[in-house]
Amino acid sequence: SNSKLNVDDRLLGICQLLEANVPHYNWVGFYFKNGDKNELKLGPYVGEPTDHTIIPFGKGICGQVAVSNQNFVVPDVSAQDNYIACSITVKAEIVIPIFVNGENIGQIDIDSNTPDPFSSEDERFLEFVCENVAQIL
Ligand code: SME
């Protein structure tokens, strides 16, 4: 529908703004719960294309956030055993869940090519972004 297209355009615009303005944000995208399936589906993103357009709940950093409902900050992806590599250039990752009416419906996922770049300031900022995203879904 037109309104869904508009949402995706707006989400893509958020990805573009974040990637362009924060030097340590190198891949920025949204994953959303895929209907009633126990999996995430890739939404709008900027950065290198990824093969991981579907991620089962529990798998990788993203899949773990789908079940934990908690922020996940990964300072060093090489230290994670449950991690899905999208690019060999990625050193760190942050995933923040998006809640609508208290339900975890998706997340913002950011990869960084800089080691250990994410602070609590990134977490608070991205929680704010996700709260605003929840308002437009
Ligand atoms: N690294 C993620 C997979 C998604 S890519 O970063 C785009 C993970 O482990 O879930």
Backbone and ligand atoms as CSV (ligand in chain L), in Angstrom:
chain,resi,resn,atom,element,x,y,z
A,1,SER,N,N,0.844,-1.213,0.000
A,1,SER,CA,C,0.000,0.000,0.000
A,1,SER,C,C,0.872,1.253,0.000
A,2,ASN,N,N,0.314,2.386,-0.328
A,2,ASN,CA,C,1.066,3.647,-0.330
A,2,ASN,C,C,1.604,3.986,1.045
A,3,SER,N,N,0.795,3.734,2.086
A,3,SER,CA,C,1.262,4.121,3.425
A,3,SER,C,C,2.437,3.261,3.861
A,4,LYS,N,N,2.480,1.974,3.450
A,4,LYS,CA,C,3.611,1.104,3.774
A,4,LYS,C,C,4.862,1.581,3.035
A,5,LEU,N,N,4.719,1.937,1.758
A,5,LEU,CA,C,5.842,2.482,1.002
A,5,LEU,C,C,6.388,3.711,1.692
A,6,ASN,N,N,5.516,4.568,2.166
A,6,ASN,CA,C,5.928,5.777,2.843
A,6,ASN,C,C,6.720,5.460,4.112
A,7,VAL,N,N,6.275,4.465,4.866
A,7,VAL,CA,C,7.015,4.062,6.067
A,7,VAL,C,C,8.415,3.592,5.682
A,8,ASP,N,N,8.524,2.762,4.661
A,8,ASP,CA,C,9.840,2.264,4.255
A,8,ASP,C,C,10.741,3.400,3.773
A,9,ASP,N,N,10.168,4.368,3.069
A,9,ASP,CA,C,10.957,5.541,2.655
A,9,ASP,C,C,11.481,6.291,3.870
A,10,ARG,N,N,10.632,6.436,4.872
A,10,ARG,CA,C,11.034,7.171,6.079
A,10,ARG,C,C,12.101,6.398,6.860
A,11,LEU,N,N,11.935,5.088,6.931
A,11,LEU,CA,C,12.945,4.265,7.619
A,11,LEU,C,C,14.281,4.319,6.880
A,12,LEU,N,N,14.223,4.283,5.549
A,12,LEU,CA,C,15.459,4.396,4.768
A,12,LEU,C,C,16.126,5.751,5.010
A,13,GLY,N,N,15.311,6.802,5.092
A,13,GLY,CA,C,15.847,8.136,5.374
A,13,GLY,C,C,16.553,8.192,6.715
A,14,ILE,N,N,16.009,7.505,7.720
A,14,ILE,CA,C,16.655,7.442,9.042
A,14,ILE,C,C,18.000,6.717,8.931
A,15,CYS,N,N,18.011,5.594,8.198
A,15,CYS,CA,C,19.278,4.859,7.992
A,15,CYS,C,C,20.310,5.755,7.331
A,16,GLN,N,N,19.903,6.474,6.306
A,16,GLN,CA,C,20.829,7.347,5.563
A,16,GLN,C,C,21.381,8.447,6.459
A,17,LEU,N,N,20.500,9.070,7.253
A,17,LEU,CA,C,20.942,10.143,8.160
A,17,LEU,C,C,21.957,9.626,9.176
A,18,LEU,N,N,21.655,8.463,9.756
A,18,LEU,CA,C,22.542,7.906,10.782
A,18,LEU,C,C,23.897,7.543,10.179
A,19,GLU,N,N,23.884,6.857,9.046
A,19,GLU,CA,C,25.154,6.418,8.425
A,19,GLU,C,C,25.981,7.620,7.988
A,20,ALA,N,N,25.317,8.651,7.475
A,20,ALA,CA,C,26.040,9.817,6.941
A,20,ALA,C,C,26.616,10.707,8.039
A,21,ASN,N,N,25.992,10.683,9.224
A,21,ASN,CA,C,26.360,11.659,10.261
A,21,ASN,C,C,27.137,11.099,11.445
A,22,VAL,N,N,27.154,9.787,11.583
A,22,VAL,CA,C,27.893,9.200,12.704
A,22,VAL,C,C,29.016,8.343,12.109
A,23,PRO,N,N,30.266,8.805,12.256
A,23,PRO,CA,C,31.386,8.134,11.584
A,23,PRO,C,C,31.519,6.646,11.927
A,24,HIS,N,N,31.148,6.265,13.152
A,24,HIS,CA,C,31.316,4.849,13.508
A,24,HIS,C,C,30.072,4.005,13.202
A,25,TYR,N,N,29.082,4.566,12.497
A,25,TYR,CA,C,27.946,3.780,12.007
A,25,TYR,C,C,28.180,3.493,10.525
A,26,ASN,N,N,28.525,2.256,10.205
A,26,ASN,CA,C,28.928,1.935,8.835
A,26,ASN,C,C,27.916,1.094,8.064
A,27,TRP,N,N,27.075,0.370,8.765
A,27,TRP,CA,C,25.923,-0.328,8.155
A,27,TRP,C,C,24.774,-0.090,9.119
A,28,VAL,N,N,23.673,0.431,8.599
A,28,VAL,CA,C,22.527,0.769,9.453
A,28,VAL,C,C,21.272,0.189,8.807
A,29,GLY,N,N,20.561,-0.644,9.545
A,29,GLY,CA,C,19.356,-1.243,8.969
A,29,GLY,C,C,18.333,-1.610,10.019
A,30,PHE,N,N,17.141,-1.927,9.528
A,30,PHE,CA,C,16.046,-2.389,10.378
A,30,PHE,C,C,15.719,-3.835,10.053
A,31,TYR,N,N,15.490,-4.618,11.099
A,31,TYR,CA,C,14.882,-5.945,10.953
A,31,TYR,C,C,13.547,-5.911,11.690
A,32,PHE,N,N,12.549,-6.594,11.105
A,32,PHE,CA,C,11.228,-6.683,11.740
A,32,PHE,C,C,10.783,-8.132,11.839
A,33,LYS,N,N,10.012,-8.434,12.882
A,33,LYS,CA,C,9.427,-9.763,13.006
A,33,LYS,C,C,8.579,-10.017,11.762
A,34,ASN,N,N,8.735,-11.197,11.195
A,34,ASN,CA,C,8.127,-11.545,9.912
A,34,ASN,C,C,6.789,-12.232,10.140
A,35,GLY,N,N,5.725,-11.436,10.231
A,35,GLY,CA,C,4.381,-11.985,10.453
A,35,GLY,C,C,4.358,-12.813,11.714
A,36,ASP,N,N,3.803,-14.028,11.630
A,36,ASP,CA,C,3.752,-14.881,12.826
A,36,ASP,C,C,4.852,-15.950,12.804
A,37,LYS,N,N,5.813,-15.772,11.870
A,37,LYS,CA,C,6.952,-16.706,11.826
A,37,LYS,C,C,7.960,-16.333,12.916
A,38,ASN,N,N,8.710,-17.328,13.373
A,38,ASN,CA,C,9.732,-17.091,14.401
A,38,ASN,C,C,11.045,-16.658,13.752
A,39,GLU,N,N,10.958,-15.535,13.020
A,39,GLU,CA,C,12.134,-15.051,12.296
A,39,GLU,C,C,12.025,-13.547,12.089
A,40,LEU,N,N,13.199,-12.948,11.841
A,40,LEU,CA,C,13.281,-11.530,11.477
A,40,LEU,C,C,13.456,-11.427,9.967
A,41,LYS,N,N,12.927,-10.326,9.418
A,41,LYS,CA,C,13.079,-10.043,7.986
A,41,LYS,C,C,13.736,-8.680,7.850
A,42,LEU,N,N,14.718,-8.588,6.958
A,42,LEU,CA,C,15.420,-7.329,6.725
A,42,LEU,C,C,14.471,-6.291,6.121
A,43,GLY,N,N,14.521,-5.099,6.683
A,43,GLY,CA,C,13.782,-3.948,6.146
A,43,GLY,C,C,14.756,-2.989,5.485
A,44,PRO,N,N,14.420,-1.705,5.458
A,44,PRO,CA,C,15.306,-0.712,4.855
A,44,PRO,C,C,16.679,-0.694,5.535
A,45,TYR,N,N,17.728,-0.481,4.745
A,45,TYR,CA,C,19.093,-0.419,5.279
A,45,TYR,C,C,19.964,0.393,4.342
A,46,VAL,N,N,21.099,0.849,4.856
A,46,VAL,CA,C,22.160,1.410,4.014
A,46,VAL,C,C,23.467,0.713,4.373
A,47,GLY,N,N,24.282,0.496,3.384
A,47,GLY,CA,C,25.543,-0.196,3.542
A,47,GLY,C,C,25.597,-1.364,2.595
A,48,GLU,N,N,26.633,-2.148,2.807
A,48,GLU,CA,C,26.871,-3.299,1.937
A,48,GLU,C,C,25.651,-4.234,1.935
A,49,PRO,N,N,25.207,-4.709,0.779
A,49,PRO,CA,C,24.111,-5.683,0.762
A,49,PRO,C,C,24.480,-6.926,1.573
A,50,THR,N,N,23.493,-7.512,2.238
A,50,THR,CA,C,23.720,-8.703,3.058
A,50,THR,C,C,22.880,-9.862,2.538
A,51,ASP,N,N,23.454,-11.076,2.659
A,51,ASP,CA,C,22.692,-12.298,2.331
A,51,ASP,C,C,21.675,-12.612,3.426
A,52,HIS,N,N,21.842,-11.982,4.618
A,52,HIS,CA,C,21.037,-12.371,5.777
A,52,HIS,C,C,19.755,-11.554,5.846
A,53,THR,N,N,18.868,-11.834,4.875
A,53,THR,CA,C,17.594,-11.114,4.810
A,53,THR,C,C,16.557,-11.742,5.735
A,54,ILE,N,N,16.778,-12.989,6.102
A,54,ILE,CA,C,15.927,-13.672,7.088
A,54,ILE,C,C,16.835,-14.212,8.180
A,55,ILE,N,N,16.499,-13.921,9.452
A,55,ILE,CA,C,17.290,-14.413,10.589
A,55,ILE,C,C,16.342,-15.099,11.574
A,56,PRO,N,N,16.528,-16.400,11.822
A,56,PRO,CA,C,15.676,-17.100,12.793
A,56,PRO,C,C,15.845,-16.521,14.198
A,57,PHE,N,N,14.763,-16.485,14.970
A,57,PHE,CA,C,14.846,-16.051,16.375
A,57,PHE,C,C,15.927,-16.878,17.074
A,58,GLY,N,N,16.760,-16.196,17.858
A,58,GLY,CA,C,17.812,-16.868,18.619
A,58,GLY,C,C,19.146,-16.897,17.905
A,59,LYS,N,N,19.133,-16.690,16.587
A,59,LYS,CA,C,20.374,-16.818,15.818
A,59,LYS,C,C,21.032,-15.452,15.590
A,60,GLY,N,N,22.344,-15.396,15.821
A,60,GLY,CA,C,23.095,-14.155,15.648
A,60,GLY,C,C,22.742,-13.141,16.729
A,61,ILE,N,N,23.356,-11.986,16.633
A,61,ILE,CA,C,23.083,-10.918,17.591
A,61,ILE,C,C,21.633,-10.464,17.441
A,62,CYS,N,N,21.200,-10.308,16.200
A,62,CYS,CA,C,19.829,-9.848,15.929
A,62,CYS,C,C,18.795,-10.835,16.467
A,63,GLY,N,N,18.990,-12.118,16.169
A,63,GLY,CA,C,18.034,-13.140,16.608
A,63,GLY,C,C,17.968,-13.247,18.123
A,64,GLN,N,N,19.096,-12.977,18.794
A,64,GLN,CA,C,19.109,-13.009,20.266
A,64,GLN,C,C,18.308,-11.839,20.833
A,65,VAL,N,N,18.404,-10.666,20.200
A,65,VAL,CA,C,17.637,-9.497,20.669
A,65,VAL,C,C,16.137,-9.712,20.443
A,66,ALA,N,N,15.785,-10.463,19.400
A,66,ALA,CA,C,14.368,-10.764,19.141
A,66,ALA,C,C,13.741,-11.524,20.307
A,67,VAL,N,N,14.553,-12.330,21.018
A,67,VAL,CA,C,14.014,-13.091,22.148
A,67,VAL,C,C,14.327,-12.477,23.519
A,68,SER,N,N,15.412,-11.700,23.623
A,68,SER,CA,C,15.795,-11.137,24.932
A,68,SER,C,C,15.072,-9.833,25.258
A,69,ASN,N,N,14.646,-9.114,24.223
A,69,ASN,CA,C,14.031,-7.778,24.363
A,69,ASN,C,C,14.975,-6.758,25.010
A,70,GLN,N,N,16.277,-7.000,24.879
A,70,GLN,CA,C,17.285,-6.124,25.494
A,70,GLN,C,C,18.239,-5.588,24.429
A,71,ASN,N,N,18.774,-4.405,24.700
A,71,ASN,CA,C,19.877,-3.912,23.877
A,71,ASN,C,C,21.013,-4.937,23.887
A,72,PHE,N,N,21.722,-5.020,22.776
A,72,PHE,CA,C,22.901,-5.895,22.707
A,72,PHE,C,C,24.041,-5.080,22.086
A,73,VAL,N,N,25.046,-4.776,22.904
A,73,VAL,CA,C,26.226,-4.041,22.440
A,73,VAL,C,C,27.379,-5.038,22.347
A,74,VAL,N,N,27.968,-5.137,21.176
A,74,VAL,CA,C,29.070,-6.067,20.930
A,74,VAL,C,C,30.318,-5.264,20.573
A,75,PRO,N,N,31.255,-5.106,21.529
A,75,PRO,CA,C,32.453,-4.317,21.249
A,75,PRO,C,C,33.403,-5.000,20.264
A,76,ASP,N,N,33.347,-6.362,20.241
A,76,ASP,CA,C,34.274,-7.138,19.398
A,76,ASP,C,C,33.508,-8.359,18.874
A,77,VAL,N,N,33.114,-8.299,17.608
A,77,VAL,CA,C,32.286,-9.386,17.069
A,77,VAL,C,C,33.043,-10.717,17.049
A,78,SER,N,N,34.375,-10.667,16.985
A,78,SER,CA,C,35.151,-11.918,16.918
A,78,SER,C,C,35.093,-12.698,18.233
A,79,ALA,N,N,34.658,-12.042,19.298
A,79,ALA,CA,C,34.544,-12.700,20.604
A,79,ALA,C,C,33.178,-13.364,20.817
A,80,GLN,N,N,32.274,-13.239,19.839
A,80,GLN,CA,C,30.911,-13.776,19.970
A,80,GLN,C,C,30.798,-15.122,19.271
A,81,ASP,N,N,30.281,-16.145,19.947
A,81,ASP,CA,C,30.110,-17.420,19.236
A,81,ASP,C,C,28.779,-17.487,18.483
A,82,ASN,N,N,27.763,-16.765,18.971
A,82,ASN,CA,C,26.478,-16.739,18.251
A,82,ASN,C,C,26.377,-15.425,17.485
A,83,TYR,N,N,27.089,-15.373,16.374
A,83,TYR,CA,C,27.215,-14.153,15.574
A,83,TYR,C,C,27.122,-14.535,14.112
A,84,ILE,N,N,26.406,-13.726,13.338
A,84,ILE,CA,C,26.289,-13.934,11.889
A,84,ILE,C,C,27.112,-12.839,11.207
A,85,ALA,N,N,28.184,-13.221,10.556
A,85,ALA,CA,C,29.034,-12.237,9.868
A,85,ALA,C,C,28.407,-11.845,8.534
A,86,CYS,N,N,28.278,-10.542,8.336
A,86,CYS,CA,C,27.795,-10.028,7.052
A,86,CYS,C,C,28.957,-9.535,6.203
A,87,SER,N,N,30.010,-9.051,6.847
A,87,SER,CA,C,31.149,-8.487,6.134
A,87,SER,C,C,32.384,-8.641,7.006
A,88,ILE,N,N,33.517,-8.951,6.389
A,88,ILE,CA,C,34.754,-9.132,7.164
A,88,ILE,C,C,35.289,-7.813,7.707
A,89,THR,N,N,34.775,-6.685,7.206
A,89,THR,CA,C,35.239,-5.372,7.686
A,89,THR,C,C,34.606,-4.992,9.019
A,90,VAL,N,N,33.547,-5.694,9.432
A,90,VAL,CA,C,32.808,-5.314,10.646
A,90,VAL,C,C,33.565,-5.756,11.892
A,91,LYS,N,N,33.730,-4.815,12.831
A,91,LYS,CA,C,34.430,-5.096,14.085
A,91,LYS,C,C,33.500,-5.114,15.295
A,92,ALA,N,N,32.384,-4.373,15.208
A,92,ALA,CA,C,31.501,-4.205,16.370
A,92,ALA,C,C,30.066,-4.034,15.887
A,93,GLU,N,N,29.120,-4.259,16.796
A,93,GLU,CA,C,27.702,-4.194,16.414
A,93,GLU,C,C,26.886,-3.728,17.610
A,94,ILE,N,N,25.793,-3.019,17.309
A,94,ILE,CA,C,24.815,-2.669,18.350
A,94,ILE,C,C,23.425,-2.932,17.787
A,95,VAL,N,N,22.590,-3.564,18.603
A,95,VAL,CA,C,21.202,-3.834,18.215
A,95,VAL,C,C,20.289,-3.350,19.337
A,96,ILE,N,N,19.308,-2.532,18.966
A,96,ILE,CA,C,18.361,-1.954,19.930
A,96,ILE,C,C,16.947,-2.357,19.510
A,97,PRO,N,N,16.177,-2.986,20.412
A,97,PRO,CA,C,14.822,-3.398,20.045
A,97,PRO,C,C,13.870,-2.213,19.893
A,98,ILE,N,N,12.833,-2.420,19.090
A,98,ILE,CA,C,11.764,-1.436,18.876
A,98,ILE,C,C,10.487,-2.017,19.490
A,99,PHE,N,N,9.889,-1.255,20.408
A,99,PHE,CA,C,8.681,-1.726,21.089
A,99,PHE,C,C,7.463,-0.940,20.628
A,100,VAL,N,N,6.404,-1.654,20.275
A,100,VAL,CA,C,5.108,-1.038,20.006
A,100,VAL,C,C,4.108,-1.664,20.980
A,101,ASN,N,N,3.476,-0.830,21.785
A,101,ASN,CA,C,2.567,-1.302,22.834
A,101,ASN,C,C,3.225,-2.380,23.700
A,102,GLY,N,N,4.486,-2.152,24.031
A,102,GLY,CA,C,5.217,-3.069,24.911
A,102,GLY,C,C,5.730,-4.327,24.248
A,103,GLU,N,N,5.420,-4.506,22.964
A,103,GLU,CA,C,5.859,-5.713,22.247
A,103,GLU,C,C,7.094,-5.406,21.394
A,104,ASN,N,N,8.069,-6.292,21.472
A,104,ASN,CA,C,9.287,-6.199,20.659
A,104,ASN,C,C,8.925,-6.605,19.226
A,105,ILE,N,N,8.854,-5.615,18.331
A,105,ILE,CA,C,8.385,-5.891,16.959
A,105,ILE,C,C,9.516,-5.831,15.928
A,106,GLY,N,N,10.688,-5.448,16.379
A,106,GLY,CA,C,11.813,-5.347,15.438
A,106,GLY,C,C,12.975,-4.665,16.109
A,107,GLN,N,N,13.873,-4.155,15.318
A,107,GLN,CA,C,15.113,-3.613,15.896
A,107,GLN,C,C,15.848,-2.762,14.875
A,108,ILE,N,N,16.710,-1.908,15.399
A,108,ILE,CA,C,17.704,-1.264,14.550
A,108,ILE,C,C,19.029,-1.978,14.803
A,109,ASP,N,N,19.732,-2.226,13.712
A,109,ASP,CA,C,20.995,-2.966,13.761
A,109,ASP,C,C,22.064,-2.095,13.117
A,110,ILE,N,N,23.143,-1.856,13.855
A,110,ILE,CA,C,24.233,-1.029,13.334
A,110,ILE,C,C,25.546,-1.776,13.478
A,111,ASP,N,N,26.269,-1.839,12.357
A,111,ASP,CA,C,27.609,-2.427,12.337
A,111,ASP,C,C,28.631,-1.309,12.250
A,112,SER,N,N,29.782,-1.538,12.889
A,112,SER,CA,C,30.870,-0.567,12.836
A,112,SER,C,C,32.157,-1.241,12.380
A,113,ASN,N,N,32.921,-0.540,11.577
A,113,ASN,CA,C,34.251,-1.015,11.168
A,113,ASN,C,C,35.321,-0.593,12.166
A,114,THR,N,N,34.916,0.131,13.209
A,114,THR,CA,C,35.805,0.582,14.288
A,114,THR,C,C,35.650,-0.369,15.474
A,115,PRO,N,N,36.756,-0.831,16.078
A,115,PRO,CA,C,36.625,-1.672,17.269
A,115,PRO,C,C,36.078,-0.890,18.472
A,116,ASP,N,N,35.201,-1.526,19.237
A,116,ASP,CA,C,34.669,-0.999,20.498
A,116,ASP,C,C,34.264,0.482,20.423
A,117,PRO,N,N,33.348,0.841,19.501
A,117,PRO,CA,C,33.025,2.254,19.287
A,117,PRO,C,C,31.776,2.717,20.039
A,118,PHE,N,N,30.983,1.777,20.585
A,118,PHE,CA,C,29.650,2.133,21.082
A,118,PHE,C,C,29.666,2.406,22.573
A,119,SER,N,N,29.079,3.553,22.953
A,119,SER,CA,C,28.993,3.960,24.357
A,119,SER,C,C,27.533,3.926,24.799
A,120,SER,N,N,27.325,4.224,26.081
A,120,SER,CA,C,25.941,4.341,26.570
A,120,SER,C,C,25.223,5.505,25.878
A,121,GLU,N,N,25.993,6.474,25.401
A,121,GLU,CA,C,25.394,7.580,24.635
A,121,GLU,C,C,24.751,7.065,23.346
A,122,ASP,N,N,25.421,6.114,22.672
A,122,ASP,CA,C,24.814,5.495,21.481
A,122,ASP,C,C,23.528,4.760,21.866
A,123,GLU,N,N,23.588,4.038,22.989
A,123,GLU,CA,C,22.390,3.298,23.414
A,123,GLU,C,C,21.216,4.240,23.672
A,124,ARG,N,N,21.459,5.324,24.428
A,124,ARG,CA,C,20.372,6.258,24.752
A,124,ARG,C,C,19.850,6.925,23.479
A,125,PHE,N,N,20.760,7.347,22.593
A,125,PHE,CA,C,20.381,7.979,21.337
A,125,PHE,C,C,19.550,7.018,20.470
A,126,LEU,N,N,20.010,5.769,20.349
A,126,LEU,CA,C,19.301,4.827,19.475
A,126,LEU,C,C,17.986,4.361,20.089
A,127,GLU,N,N,17.900,4.328,21.424
A,127,GLU,CA,C,16.596,4.072,22.070
A,127,GLU,C,C,15.616,5.181,21.697
A,128,PHE,N,N,16.099,6.407,21.703
A,128,PHE,CA,C,15.277,7.561,21.304
A,128,PHE,C,C,14.841,7.411,19.844
A,129,VAL,N,N,15.762,7.050,18.978
A,129,VAL,CA,C,15.421,6.820,17.558
A,129,VAL,C,C,14.330,5.741,17.455
A,130,CYS,N,N,14.525,4.632,18.183
A,130,CYS,CA,C,13.562,3.523,18.101
A,130,CYS,C,C,12.190,3.906,18.643
A,131,GLU,N,N,12.153,4.720,19.700
A,131,GLU,CA,C,10.860,5.187,20.224
A,131,GLU,C,C,10.139,6.026,19.174
A,132,ASN,N,N,10.885,6.813,18.432
A,132,ASN,CA,C,10.290,7.639,17.383
A,132,ASN,C,C,9.880,6.800,16.176
A,133,VAL,N,N,10.689,5.792,15.843
A,133,VAL,CA,C,10.314,4.867,14.764
A,133,VAL,C,C,8.994,4.167,15.107
A,134,ALA,N,N,8.863,3.748,16.372
A,134,ALA,CA,C,7.640,3.050,16.791
A,134,ALA,C,C,6.384,3.880,16.518
A,135,GLN,N,N,6.537,5.192,16.575
A,135,GLN,CA,C,5.396,6.099,16.357
A,135,GLN,C,C,4.945,6.150,14.895
A,136,ILE,N,N,5.827,5.799,13.962
A,136,ILE,CA,C,5.472,5.917,12.538
A,136,ILE,C,C,5.091,4.572,11.906
A,137,LEU,N,N,5.211,3.480,12.687
A,137,LEU,CA,C,4.891,2.159,12.111
A,137,LEU,C,C,3.392,1.914,12.058
L,1,SME,N1,N,25.540,-9.516,12.487
L,1,SME,C1,C,24.123,-9.758,12.610
L,1,SME,C2,C,23.520,-10.153,11.285
L,1,SME,C3,C,22.995,-9.005,10.524
L,1,SME,S1,S,24.227,-8.151,9.716
L,1,SME,O1,O,24.992,-7.416,10.792
L,1,SME,C4,C,23.552,-6.999,8.717
L,1,SME,C5,C,23.862,-10.819,13.644
L,1,SME,O2,O,24.797,-11.451,14.143
L,1,SME,O3,O,22.696,-11.042,13.948
